[in-house]
């Protein structure tokens, strides 16, 4: 006997899940519903099957093919227009006219005994046998009344409660003789229970009803879809689960990586090659698709997750459905009943309320609260750029495809034949993406100078030597799973805001310039990069007095790229030095604040025991420098800024220093004492760089380990700052602790207040209103100065749903009080 599987429905009630996927392909425990149906047919010997298709037909055909993989023979009957339940079977009449056949829906989950159903049909000599089942609520289904012999007396489609006189409903599974086609008109829409069966009853034809025992769920709504997953996991339906039951109810498919410290409470399913990190909690009735990543601290309960989804840390997903290729970012919350379509981005700390539908290809911005469905508009942020280039999680937000498009857009903003310098840190991810970037640049008629793995200051300096711009790819500081793609201008500085907007526009329009075959750019690898950098640095920075000082220093390369420069530099400086952690560690391209502190503590111990003058520790890309003094004590970054400022200003006695407005006002006292003045800048490195380039600037720093040495370059450079520091210490004959001791203690406190994007503007307006007649500085954000000199600064973050606050007072208590006062102003602005 042959079977017919009805797979042409649009599944409109299941949108947005069926917006880009036909309903029969919706996965139930990581297999399409229709695959469960085909497995049932095969189990009962029905291996020759005709599949009727209409909506997104090619997806169904491509997935199942000719059925060979399932051990079946599949053919397809394609409807050009909807023909109804009977019309679509009539469309396949040619393949079915020789013998009785079975009709079954491709989107209902069941384990009925089809062999028994067929035997019943034959024993009764029926023209049509309707498979029935009992349900508690028959309103959604067609009711069928049968007599004691099983003969059908009456059909009633979608009854009201006043018409409910039975709980046996039509499951849409039938066994039929080919003569039934005489009652179905070709090429028009005809239904079995509405048109054909009433006619058969009228003519007294043998139509029987078989009441089946077992499981049946018509997966027509989101509730029934989620319920079907739970029923499979609970063992209520006899279907195959693809995987291994590693503990009762916990199913894990091949290649899945589940950390022993993940908290699993079954029944649940984890698909093939999924990755569940330590500290993630997955509770009952959750289904995790193939290649899904579940990060530390994520919580999932009754959540159905399709393939290739990223679930960020601290997310909370309950009773929701997430479509394919969607990214759910850190601390997002998706409530019960919500459905997220394919290829969406749910931003950090956003909240999707229950029953909300987010249609495919939508972006929900960070911090948004969504309580209505997102169907047409994309609630996204327009800009690509964050604080440091284009940043995101590797292979989630930052993919090779994105890197190629970005590099193509960047190349389009430059002239054909221009040169771009490329560089990376020592991570594998950066290496892989840089290759994608290089090929896109060359294909856009750009010559490429590839420096490979170098410290960021070297990449900037080399870019400034005749390139139209540069691209550096590095691991995001403190986030080993993320990358930054950084764009430089012709001076090696970060791309200006105007340059970013231009790149943004080309990227958004996707109007990439491509080279003709004869214009493909060349790729070369410049030699002696480190020697030329070191030579230029030693020519520019005053190193007098170092060789005669007898200074001993300890340098911690922290297994980063600055270790590549140090051998040629330290030898030529003529200083007694001890280098620790010089080798590159691919596995640790960045460090957490915790590991950085631990490294500084170890450095301090070595400095103290070696009786060195001081110790320096570079960040992984050699951009920033941290200090320990001669006693081995850590000089905090904000304090190190004041120490270097004091040394530089005392030696120069004139000029100006560039500092961000968030710096303690004690810096002003230090500068003024030595006859120099402060130019206050915004918190953006770009702003510091601009002042660093101006005539008369002698120093710059951001209070976070970033220092500018203007006589050499206008960008942050840890190595240049180190060379300058050695020279200054050698010439002053003072220790770092002595310099630190003569600078007054600062009391600057910082706090971050979560702020949804939608209210950032009203927050800043409220701050200005609250300032009243107090002095207000709007260099960056809003800085309010009290009459007694205390100040607070409120600055919305450009890339995250956060507002930053800084406050300074004569002591910690007064700074804390100021911070509390203005935090409540920021928080109340949202109410």
C-alpha positions in Angstrom: 0.0 0.0 0.0 1.1 3.6 -0.7 0.8 6.6 1.5 0.2 10.3 0.9 1.7 12.8 3.2 0.0 16.2 3.1 2.8 18.8 3.3 1.4 21.9 1.6 0.0 23.9 4.4 1.3 27.4 5.2 0.9 27.1 9.0 -0.2 30.7 9.3 -1.1 30.3 13.0 2.5 29.3 13.7 4.1 32.5 12.3 6.8 33.8 12.7 8.2 30.2 12.9 6.6 29.4 9.6 7.5 32.7 7.9 10.6 31.3 6.3 10.0 27.5 6.8 7.1 25.2 5.9 5.2 23.8 8.8 6.2 20.1 8.2 9.9 21.1 8.6 9.4 22.6 12.1 11.6 20.6 14.4 10.2 18.5 17.2 13.1 17.4 19.4 15.5 18.4 16.7 13.8 16.5 13.9 11.2 17.9 11.4 7.7 16.8 12.3 7.4 15.3 8.9 10.4 13.1 9.5 8.6 11.6 12.6 5.6 11.0 10.3 7.7 9.3 7.7 9.4 7.1 10.3 5.9 6.0 11.5 4.9 5.1 7.9 8.1 3.1 7.5 7.6 1.3 10.7 4.3 0.1 9.4 5.7 -0.9 6.0 4.4 2.1 4.0 7.7 2.9 2.3 6.2 4.1 -1.1 5.0 7.6 -0.3 3.7 10.6 -2.3 4.3 14.0 -0.7 1.9 16.8 -1.7 3.6 20.2 -1.5 2.7 23.8 -2.2 4.0 26.5 0.3 7.9 26.7 0.2 7.8 23.4 -1.6 11.5 23.4 -2.6 12.6 23.4 1.0 10.6 20.2 1.7 12.0 18.6 -1.5 15.5 19.6 -0.7 15.4 18.3 2.8 13.9 14.8 2.2 15.0 14.3 -1.5 13.9 10.9 -2.9 13.8 9.4 0.6 16.8 7.1 0.2 18.4 8.3 3.5 15.2 7.2 5.3 15.0 3.9 3.4 11.8 5.1 1.6 10.7 6.0 -1.9 9.4 9.5 -2.0 7.8 11.3 -4.9 6.2 14.7 -5.0 2.9 16.2 -6.2 3.2 19.9 -6.6 0.1 22.2 -6.3 0.2 25.5 -8.2 -2.6 26.8 -6.0 -4.2 25.6 -2.7 -6.5 22.7 -3.6 -7.9 21.7 -0.2 -7.4 18.4 1.6 -9.1 16.3 -1.1 -8.0 18.4 -4.1 -4.3 18.0 -3.2 -4.7 14.1 -3.0 -6.6 14.2 -6.3 -3.6 16.0 -7.7 -1.5 12.8 -6.9 -4.2 10.4 -8.4 -1.9 9.1 -11.1 0.4 7.5 -8.5 -2.5 6.2 -6.3 -5.1 4.8 -8.7 -4.2 1.2 -8.6 -4.7 0.2 -4.9 -6.0 1.4 -1.5 -3.8 4.1 0.0 -3.3 5.9 3.3 -3.5 9.7 3.8 -1.7 11.4 6.7 -0.9 15.0 7.6 2.8 15.9 7.5 2.5 18.2 10.5 0.7 16.1 13.1 2.7 14.2 15.7 1.3 10.7 16.3 2.3 7.1 17.0 -1.0 5.4 16.0 -1.0 1.7 15.0 -1.4 2.2 11.2 -1.2 -1.6 10.6 -4.3 -2.1 12.7 -6.1 0.8 11.0 -5.5 -0.7 7.6 -6.6 -4.2 8.8 -9.8 -2.6 10.1 -10.4 -0.9 6.7 -10.1 -4.1 4.9 -12.2 -6.2 7.3 -15.1 -3.7 6.9 -14.8 -3.5 3.1 -14.9 0.2 3.5 -14.5 2.8 0.7 -13.1 5.2 3.3 -11.9 4.7 6.8 -11.5 7.8 9.0 -9.0 7.5 11.8 -10.6 9.0 15.0 -9.2 9.8 18.4 -10.7 11.1 21.6 -9.8 14.6 22.8 -10.8 16.6 25.9 -11.6 19.8 23.9 -13.1 19.0 20.5 -14.0 22.7 19.5 -10.9 23.0 17.3 -11.6 19.8 15.4 -14.2 18.1 13.2 -16.5 15.8 15.3 -17.4 12.3 13.8 -20.3 10.2 15.1 -20.1 6.4 14.5 -22.5 3.5 15.3 -21.7 0.3 17.1 -20.3 -1.3 14.0 -18.0 1.7 13.4 -20.0 3.1 10.5 -19.9 6.8 10.2 -23.3 8.5 10.8 -22.4 12.2 10.7 -19.5 14.7 10.4 -19.5 18.1 12.0 -16.7 20.6 11.2 -15.5 22.9 14.1 -18.6 22.7 16.3 -19.7 25.1 19.1 -20.1 23.8 22.6 -23.9 23.6 22.0 -23.2 21.2 19.1 -20.7 19.0 21.0 -22.2 15.6 21.2 -19.0 13.5 21.0 -15.4 13.6 21.9 -14.2 11.6 18.9 -12.5 13.8 16.4 -11.2 13.4 12.9 -7.4 13.2 12.9 -7.0 13.7 9.2 -5.6 10.2 8.7 -7.6 8.1 6.2 -7.4 4.8 4.4 -9.2 5.0 1.0 -10.0 3.0 -2.1 -9.1 4.7 -5.4 -12.9 4.9 -6.4 -13.1 7.9 -4.0 -11.4 10.0 -6.7 -14.7 9.8 -8.7 -16.2 12.2 -6.0 -13.3 14.8 -6.2 -13.3 17.3 -9.0 -9.9 18.0 -10.5 -8.0 21.4 -10.2 -10.5 23.0 -7.7 -10.4 23.3 -4.0 -12.2 20.4 -2.4 -12.1 19.2 1.3 -12.7 15.6 2.5 -14.8 16.3 5.6 -16.6 19.4 4.2 -17.4 18.2 0.6 -16.6 14.6 -0.2 -17.6 12.6 3.0 -21.1 14.2 3.3 -21.7 13.2 -0.3 -20.5 9.6 0.3 -22.8 9.4 3.4 -25.8 10.7 1.3 -25.2 8.0 -1.2 -24.9 5.3 1.5 -21.3 4.4 0.7 -19.3 2.4 3.3 -17.5 5.1 5.3 -16.2 3.8 8.6 -14.5 5.3 11.6 -11.7 3.6 13.5 -11.0 4.9 17.0 -7.3 4.8 17.5 -5.5 4.4 20.8 -2.2 6.3 21.2 -0.8 9.8 20.9 -2.0 12.4 18.5 -1.2 16.2 18.6 -2.2 18.5 15.8 0.7 21.0 15.9 -1.3 24.1 14.8 -0.5 26.6 17.5 2.5 27.8 19.5 1.1 26.2 22.6 0.7 22.8 20.9 4.1 23.1 19.4 5.8 23.6 22.8 3.5 20.8 24.3 4.6 18.4 21.5 8.3 18.8 22.5 7.4 18.2 26.2 5.4 15.1 25.3 8.2 13.5 23.3 10.6 14.2 26.2 8.2 12.7 28.7 7.9 9.5 26.6 4.1 10.1 26.0 4.6 9.5 22.3 6.5 6.6 20.7 9.0 8.4 18.4 12.7 8.0 17.9 15.0 10.5 19.7 18.3 11.0 18.0 20.9 10.8 20.7 22.1 9.1 23.9 20.2 9.2 27.2 23.2 10.0 29.5 21.0 10.1 32.6 17.2 9.6 33.0 15.5 12.0 30.6 18.6 13.8 29.6 19.2 13.2 25.9 22.5 14.4 24.3 23.2 14.0 20.5 26.5 13.1 18.9 29.3 15.7 19.2 27.6 17.8 21.8 29.9 19.3 24.4 28.3 19.6 27.9 30.4 20.9 30.7 30.3 18.7 33.9 29.4 21.8 35.9 26.4 22.7 33.7 23.1 22.1 35.7 20.8 19.8 33.7 17.4 18.9 35.0 15.6 16.5 32.6 13.7 15.6 30.6 15.6 17.7 28.0 17.4 17.4 24.7 20.7 18.8 23.6 21.4 18.6 19.8 24.5 17.5 17.9 27.6 19.7 18.2 25.8 22.0 20.7 28.0 23.5 23.5 26.8 24.1 27.0 29.2 25.9 29.3 29.8 25.5 33.0 27.2 27.3 35.2 24.5 27.2 32.5 21.1 25.8 33.8 18.8 23.9 31.5 15.6 22.7 33.0 12.8 20.3 32.0 11.2 20.3 28.5 13.9 22.4 27.0 15.1 21.4 23.5 18.5 22.7 22.3 19.1 22.4 18.5 22.3 21.6 16.6 25.4 23.9 16.9 23.7 25.9 19.7 26.0 27.7 22.2 24.7 28.2 25.7 27.0 30.4 27.7 27.8 30.4 31.5 24.9 31.6 33.7 22.2 31.2 31.1 18.9 29.8 32.4 16.5 27.9 30.1 13.2 26.3 31.2 10.7 24.9 28.6 12.6 26.7 25.9 12.7 25.4 22.4 15.8 26.5 20.6 16.4 25.9 16.8 19.7 25.3 15.2 22.8 27.6 15.2 21.5 29.8 18.0 23.8 31.7 20.4 22.4 32.0 24.0 24.6 34.6 25.8 25.6 34.6 29.5 23.0 35.5 32.2 20.2 35.1 29.7 16.8 34.0 31.0 14.5 32.0 28.6 11.2 30.5 29.8 8.6 28.8 27.7 9.7 30.5 24.5 10.6 29.5 21.0 13.8 30.8 19.3 14.3 30.5 15.5 17.4 29.4 13.6 20.6 31.5 13.4 19.4 33.9 16.1 21.7 35.5 18.7 20.4 36.2 22.2 22.9 38.5 23.8 24.0 38.8 27.5 21.4 39.1 30.2 18.4 39.3 27.7 15.1 37.9 29.1 12.5 36.2 26.9 9.2 35.4 28.7 6.8 32.5 28.3 4.8 32.4 25.1 7.2 34.7 23.1 8.4 33.5 19.7 11.5 34.8 18.0 11.9 34.2 14.3 14.9 33.2 12.3 18.1 35.3 12.0 17.2 37.8 14.7 19.4 39.7 17.1 18.1 40.2 20.7 20.4 42.8 22.3 22.0 42.8 25.7 19.7 43.2 28.7 16.6 43.5 26.5 13.2 42.1 27.7 10.8 40.4 25.3 7.4 40.1 27.1 5.3 36.9 26.9 3.2 36.3 23.7 5.3 38.8 21.7 6.2 37.7 18.1 9.5 38.9 16.7 9.5 38.2 12.9 12.6 37.0 11.1 15.6 39.3 10.4 14.8 41.8 13.1 17.1 43.4 15.6 16.0 44.3 19.1 18.3 46.9 20.5 20.2 46.5 23.8 18.1 47.4 26.9 14.8 47.6 25.0 11.6 46.4 26.6 9.4 44.9 23.8 5.7 44.2 24.7 4.2 44.4 21.2 5.1 42.2 18.2 7.9 43.3 15.9 6.7 42.5 12.4 7.8 45.2 10.0 10.2 47.5 11.7 13.7 46.6 12.8 14.3 48.0 16.3 18.0 48.2 15.8 20.9 50.6 16.3 22.0 52.2 13.1 25.7 52.4 13.8 28.2 49.6 13.4 30.9 51.3 15.5 31.4 51.0 19.2 34.0 52.6 21.4 36.9 50.6 19.7 36.0 49.8 16.1 33.4 47.1 15.2 33.2 44.7 18.1 31.3 41.5 18.8 31.4 37.8 19.6 33.5 35.7 17.2 31.4 33.7 14.8 28.2 35.1 16.3 28.4 38.9 15.7 31.8 39.0 14.0 31.8 36.4 11.2 34.1 36.0 8.2 31.2 37.2 6.0 30.9 40.4 8.1 34.7 40.9 7.9 34.6 40.6 4.1 31.8 43.1 3.7 33.4 45.5 6.2 36.7 45.4 4.4 35.0 45.8 1.0 33.1 48.8 2.3 36.3 50.3 3.7 38.2 49.7 0.4 35.3 51.5 -1.4 35.9 54.6 0.7 39.6 54.7 -0.6 41.1 55.3 -4.1 41.9 52.3 -6.3 45.5 51.3 -5.9 45.8 52.8 -2.4 47.7 50.8 0.3 46.2 49.5 3.5 48.3 48.1 6.3 46.8 45.0 8.1 47.8 43.5 11.5 46.4 41.3 14.2 47.0 40.0 17.7 48.2 36.5 18.5 44.7 34.8 18.6 43.6 32.3 16.1 40.3 34.1 15.6 42.1 37.3 14.6 44.4 35.4 12.2 41.4 33.7 10.5 39.5 37.0 10.1 42.5 38.9 8.9 42.8 36.6 5.9 39.2 37.3 5.0 39.9 41.0 5.3 43.0 40.8 3.1 41.2 39.0 0.3 38.3 41.5 0.3 40.8 44.4 0.2 42.7 42.9 -2.7 39.5 42.1 -4.6 38.6 45.8 -4.3 41.8 47.1 -6.0 43.7 47.8 -2.7 47.4 47.0 -2.2 47.9 45.3 1.2 51.0 45.5 3.5 50.5 42.7 6.0 52.4 43.1 9.3 51.0 39.8 10.7 51.2 39.7 14.5 52.5 43.0 15.9 51.7 45.3 18.9 49.0 47.8 18.1 51.4 50.8 18.4 53.6 49.2 15.8 50.6 48.7 13.5 49.6 52.3 13.9 53.2 53.6 13.3 53.6 51.4 10.2 50.2 52.5 8.9 51.4 56.2 9.1 54.3 55.4 6.8 52.6 55.8 3.5 49.4 53.9 3.8 45.9 55.3 3.1 44.7 53.5 6.3 45.0 50.4 8.3 42.9 47.5 9.8 43.9 45.8 13.1 42.0 42.8 14.4 42.4 42.0 18.1 40.7 40.1 20.9 38.4 42.5 22.8 40.1 43.4 26.1 38.8 41.1 28.9 36.5 39.1 26.5 38.3 36.1 25.0 35.3 35.1 22.9 35.0 38.5 21.2 37.0 40.5 18.5 37.5 44.1 17.6 38.0 45.1 14.0 39.7 48.5 14.3 40.1 50.9 11.4 42.9 53.5 11.2 43.3 56.6 9.1 46.4 57.6 7.2 48.1 58.8 10.4 47.5 55.5 12.2 44.9 57.0 14.5 41.4 55.6 15.0 39.1 56.4 12.1 37.3 59.7 12.8 33.6 59.9 13.4 33.1 61.3 9.9 35.2 58.4 8.5 33.1 55.9 10.5 29.9 57.4 9.1 31.2 57.2 5.5 32.1 53.5 6.0 28.8 52.9 7.7 26.9 54.4 4.7 28.7 52.2 2.2 28.3 49.1 4.3 24.6 49.8 4.8 24.0 50.3 1.1 26.3 47.3 0.2 27.7 49.3 -2.7 31.1 47.6 -2.8 33.6 48.5 -5.5 35.2 45.5 -7.1 38.4 45.4 -9.1 38.7 44.3 -12.7 41.0 41.3 -13.1 44.1 43.4 -13.9 43.5 45.6 -10.9 43.6 43.0 -8.1 45.7 44.4 -5.3 49.1 42.9 -4.4 50.0 41.5 -0.9 53.4 42.1 0.6 55.0 41.5 4.0 57.4 44.3 5.0 60.6 43.2 6.7 62.5 44.7 9.7 59.2 46.2 11.1 60.4 45.9 14.7 63.8 47.4 14.0 62.4 50.4 12.2 59.9 50.9 15.0 62.6 50.7 17.7 65.0 52.9 15.8 62.3 55.6 15.4 61.3 55.4 19.0 64.9 55.8 20.3 65.5 58.7 18.0 62.4 60.5 19.2 62.4 60.0 22.9 65.0 61.4 25.3 67.0 58.5 26.7 69.9 60.5 28.1 71.1 59.4 31.5 69.8 55.8 31.2 73.0 54.1 30.4 74.8 55.8 33.4 72.0 55.4 35.9 72.6 51.8 36.7 68.8 51.3 36.8 67.4 47.9 36.9 63.8 47.2 35.6 61.5 44.2 35.3 59.4 44.1 32.2 56.4 41.7 32.0 55.3 41.1 28.4 52.3 39.2 29.7 52.6 36.6 26.9 51.5 39.3 24.5 52.8 40.9 21.3 54.9 43.5 23.1 57.3 40.7 23.7 58.2 40.8 20.0 59.6 44.3 20.3 61.4 44.1 23.6 64.5 42.1 22.6 65.7 44.7 20.1 64.6 47.6 22.3 66.1 46.7 25.7 69.4 45.8 24.1 69.7 49.2 22.4 68.5 51.1 25.6 71.5 49.8 27.6 69.4 49.1 30.7 69.8 46.2 33.1 66.5 44.5 32.5 64.7 41.3 33.4 61.9 40.2 30.9 59.2 37.8 32.1 56.4 36.1 30.2 58.0 36.9 26.8 56.4 34.0 24.8 53.2 34.3 22.9 50.2 32.4 24.3 47.6 31.7 21.6 45.2 30.4 24.1 45.2 33.6 26.1 45.0 36.5 23.7 43.4 38.7 26.4 43.1 38.7 30.2 40.5 39.3 32.7 40.9 42.0 35.4 41.5 39.2 37.9 44.4 37.7 35.9 45.8 41.2 35.2 45.8 41.9 39.0 47.4 38.5 39.7 50.1 39.2 37.1 50.9 42.6 38.7 51.1 41.0 42.2 53.7 38.5 40.8 55.5 41.3 39.0 55.7 43.2 42.3 57.2 40.3 44.1 59.9 39.9 41.5 60.7 43.7 41.5 61.0 43.7 45.3 63.3 40.6 45.4 65.4 41.8 42.4 65.7 45.3 44.0 64.7 46.9 40.7 63.7 50.5 40.2 60.3 49.6 39.0 58.3 47.1 37.0 56.1 47.5 34.0 53.4 45.2 32.6 52.0 45.6 29.1 48.5 44.7 27.9 48.3 41.9 25.3 48.6 44.2 22.3 51.2 46.6 23.8 48.9 49.6 23.9 48.7 50.1 27.6 51.2 49.9 30.5 50.7 49.2 34.2 53.3 50.0 37.0 54.7 48.6 40.2 57.0 50.7 42.3 60.5 49.8 43.7 58.8 48.2 46.8 56.7 45.9 44.6 53.5 47.8 45.3 51.0 48.2 42.4 50.6 51.8 41.3 47.0 52.0 40.3 46.3 53.2 36.7 44.7 56.6 37.7 47.7 57.1 40.1 50.3 56.1 37.4 48.8 58.9 35.2 49.6 61.5 37.9 53.1 60.1 38.5 54.0 60.3 34.8 52.3 63.7 34.6 54.4 65.0 37.5 57.7 63.7 36.0 57.0 65.1 32.5 55.7 68.5 33.7 58.7 68.8 36.2 61.1 68.3 33.3 59.4 70.3 30.6 58.1 73.3 32.8 55.8 74.4 30.0 53.4 73.2 27.4 50.1 71.4 27.8 48.9 67.9 28.7 45.8 66.2 27.3 43.5 64.5 29.8 39.9 63.2 29.6 37.3 65.2 31.6 36.9 62.2 33.9 40.4 62.7 35.4 40.8 63.9 39.0 41.2 67.7 39.2 44.4 67.0 41.2 46.0 66.6 37.8 45.3 70.3 37.3 47.2 71.1 40.5 50.2 68.9 39.5 50.4 70.5 36.0 50.0 74.1 37.3 52.7 73.5 40.0 55.2 72.8 37.3 54.0 75.6 34.9 52.1 73.5 32.5 48.4 73.6 31.6 45.7 70.9 31.1 43.5 70.6 28.0 40.4 68.6 28.9 39.2 66.2 26.2 36.3 63.8 25.8 36.7 60.2 26.9 37.2 59.0 23.4 40.8 58.1 22.5 40.3 59.9 19.2 39.8 63.2 21.1 43.1 62.6 23.1 44.9 61.8 19.9 43.8 65.1 18.3 45.3 67.1 21.1 48.3 64.9 21.2 49.0 66.0 17.6 48.9 69.7 18.4 52.0 71.8 18.7 52.9 72.3 22.4 51.4 69.1 23.7 53.9 67.3 26.0 51.9 64.4 27.4 48.5 62.7 27.3 46.9 59.8 29.2 43.5 58.3 30.0 44.0 57.1 33.5 43.5 53.5 32.4 47.1 52.7 31.4 47.0 54.5 28.1 49.8 57.1 27.6 50.6 59.4 24.7 54.2 60.3 24.0 53.7 63.2 21.6 57.4 63.5 20.5 57.0 60.0 19.0 53.3 59.5 18.2 49.9 60.8 19.1 48.4 57.5 20.0 48.5 55.2 23.1 51.8 53.3 23.1 52.9 51.2 26.1 56.4 50.7 24.8 57.0 54.4 24.1 55.6 55.3 27.6 58.0 52.8 29.1 61.1 54.2 27.3 60.0 57.7 28.4 59.5 56.7 32.0 63.0 55.1 32.2 64.6 58.3 30.9 62.6 60.5 33.4 63.4 58.2 36.4 67.1 58.0 35.4 67.4 61.8 35.2 65.3 62.7 38.4 67.0 60.2 40.6 63.7 59.8 42.5 61.8 56.6 43.1 58.2 56.1 42.0 57.0 55.9 45.6 58.7 59.2 46.4 57.0 60.9 43.4 53.7 59.3 44.4 54.0 60.4 48.0 54.3 64.1 47.0 51.0 64.1 45.0 47.8 64.6 47.0 45.4 61.7 47.1 42.4 61.8 44.7 38.9 60.7 45.6 37.1 59.9 42.3 34.4 57.2 42.4 32.7 55.6 39.4 29.3 53.9 38.9 27.4 52.5 35.9 23.6 52.8 35.9 21.6 50.6 33.4 19.7 52.8 31.0 17.5 51.6 28.1 18.4 53.2 24.8 15.0 54.8 24.5 15.4 57.0 27.5 19.1 58.1 27.2 18.0 61.5 25.8 15.6 62.2 28.5 18.2 61.2 31.1 20.6 63.8 29.9 17.8 66.5 29.7 16.9 65.7 33.3 20.5 66.0 34.4 20.8 69.5 32.9 17.5 70.5 34.5 18.7 69.2 37.9 22.0 71.1 37.6 20.0 74.4 37.8 22.4 77.4 38.2 25.4 75.2 39.1 28.4 75.3 36.7 28.0 72.9 33.8 30.7 71.6 31.5 29.5 69.8 28.3 32.9 68.8 26.8 31.7 65.2 27.0 28.4 64.2 28.6 27.4 66.7 31.4 29.8 67.6 34.2 28.2 69.5 37.0 30.5 71.4 39.4 29.3 72.3 42.9 30.3 75.6 44.5 32.7 73.9 46.8 34.6 72.3 43.8 33.1 68.8 44.1 31.9 67.6 40.7 29.9 64.8 39.1 29.9 63.7 35.5 27.1 61.9 33.6 28.0 60.2 30.3 25.8 57.9 28.3 27.7 54.9 26.8 27.8 55.0 23.0 27.6 51.2 22.6 25.8 49.8 25.6 22.5 50.4 27.5 24.4 52.1 30.4 25.0 55.6 31.7 28.4 56.2 33.4 28.8 58.4 36.4 32.0 59.8 38.0 32.2 61.9 41.1 35.0 63.6 42.9 35.2 65.2 46.4 37.7 66.0 49.1 37.2 62.5 50.6 35.5 59.2 49.6 32.4 59.9 51.7 31.6 63.2 50.0 32.3 61.7 46.5 30.0 58.7 47.4 27.2 61.1 48.5 27.4 63.0 45.2 27.4 59.7 43.3 24.3 58.5 45.2 22.5 61.8 44.6 23.0 61.8 40.8 22.5 58.1 40.4 19.0 58.6 41.7 18.5 61.5 39.2 19.5 59.2 36.3 17.4 56.3 37.6 14.3 58.5 38.1 14.5 59.9 34.5 13.2 56.6 33.2 10.0 56.7 35.4 
